[in-house]
């Protein structure tokens, strides 16, 4: 999640942190017999359990906005065994005579020094950590938000494209090159039929073979179900989906990608989506571009002014086009999403200025300030600045992720052009 902080999903990192915590508790229980030393150790334990608890609270919140990739290994943590180890360790700790006496004294005497020793606070924080872990397992077992699956599919397919697809694409290229020019189109069409049939077998609702439409929600749900213990089908699904897109591109066949809608929807639904996107391009795109271009004085080195135009043009031609169009076409959401896009670019280092400075640039484009009183203008500027905060930016993870990748590609292309000149 690219919000106010970077979430670390790595299974190895989390297990290492928890194992270290268990070792610390065990050493304290077995070897620290002096009360003063024990209370000092409790202080270290309290700080550690609180840090770990906050880390998992962040993970719990992140799970409500995005699902961890299979490569992170987060779902492969043996949660049942983890609970058992922590519970057993804490049971021994609670039986420790020095610990029990410290708890009783801190309760009876209300001794501030003993409370600062954190025996009592540790006694409160540890069960809180266990409750957060239980909540995380429940979230992993009961994902029922369609957009989460759409986002999960997009990130997994992106990860696969960056890590595995190149070598698979090379194999396809060699097969095609072995065909004569006349046979290549026939070969690609045959492969399209094969891949659509395979996808249909894996999940009937993920593809409409007749209209060549794929549904990201259905693909994401299926991939999530494979992600825990079926690596073969997990990789097969990603390969087939990328292969279909690749072969369609080679013979100029149109492949429609649908988010959460029914993949078997009729042509009217497709036309409605296209009309919504076109409406945004015709009526709002220039406003969004103009607002963004006013911030050009704050452009970081390495970015040309054309970037501020192309980012909007290309996002309305991407997989996010429909979602963005829905936001831009609603008066209540238009200014919000424009502010968020500018805020994301500031967060990514494209624009180097504080939110208040950026608001001063684009405010007059979004609002006719001549018709606003001083108080109204101040209120709207505050709202614009608020819309660029990490909290608001974390509400649009798909847009953040898309722009992040777009910026990285722009930087790479610029670097490549520089090397070639």
C-alpha positions, 0 to 999 in steps of 0.5 A: 500500500502506498499510503502514509507508510510503506507496508512490509508484507514479507513473510520472512521479515515478520516471522523473524521479528516474532521469533526474536520477540519469543526468544526475548520472552523466553530468556526473560522468563528462564534467566532473569530472577532479580525483580529490578532486572525483571522489571527492566526486561519488562520495559524492553518487552513492552516496547517490543510487543507494542512495536510489533502490535503497531506493525500488525495493526498497519497490516490489518488496515492495509488488508482492507485496502489491498491483498498481499501478493503471493510472492510476499509469502504473507499468507504462508505464515503458519498462523495456527502454530504462531498462536500456539507458540505465543500462547504457550510462551505467555502462559509460562511468563504468567506463571513466573513468580517475579512477574506475578508479584510485580503485577500484584504490587503494581495493582495494589500499591499503584506504584508509578515506578513499577507501572513504568517498569511496564509489567502491567502495560505488557500484560495489557498489550500482549493480548491486544497483539493476539487479537490483532493477529486473529483479526488478520486471519479472519480478513484473509479468510473472508475477502468479499470486496470485488474491487480488492480482487480487481486490484489484486489481479492487476498487481499480480499480473504486473508482477508476473509481467516484470518477473516471468513474462519476458522469458515466456514471451521470448519462447512465443517469439521463437515459435512465431518466427519459425512460421512463414509470414502467411502462417503466422496469423493463422497460428496466433488465431489458433492460440487465441482459441486455445487460450480462451478455451483454457481460461473458460475451463479454469473459471467460466465467469472470467471470460466471454469467449465469443466477445473476447472479454475478460473480467478482472474480478473473476480472475482475481478471485480465482488467482487468490484461491490458487495463491495459497497452495496451488502454485501450478494453476496460479502460474498457469492462469497468469500465463494464459491471461498474458498470452491471450493479450499478447496474441490478440495484439499480434493480430490486432484483435480487440480484447475488452477488459472489464473490472467488476461487471458481469463478463457476459454483459451485452454490448449496451454495457460496453457502449455505456462504458465507452461513452463514459470514458469519451465524456470524460475526455471531451468535457473534463480532460482539458480541465484536469490537464490545465490544472496540473500544468499550472504546477509546472514551475515545481517540476523536478529535474528529469521531467518535461512539461509534456509529462503533465499532459501525457499522464492524463491522456494515458490514464484515460486510455488505460485499464483505469479509464472507466473508474477515472471517468466515473470520478471525473464526470461527477462534479463532487468527485472531479476536483477530488481526483484531480487534487489526488493525482497532483498529490500523488505526483508530489509524493512520487517526487515529480512535483517538488512543493508543499501541498499549499504551494501546489494548491495556489497554482491550480486553485483558480482553474478549479474554482472561479475565485472571483465569485468566492468570498475570502472565507469561502476561498480559504475553506476550499483551499484547505479542502484541496490541500486535505485531498492531497494528504496521505490519508486521501491518497491511500483511498485510491491505491489503484491510481497510485500504483498506476502513476507510480509505474508510469513515472518509473517507465518515464524515468527509465525511458528518459535515462535510456534516451540520455544514454543513446545521445 
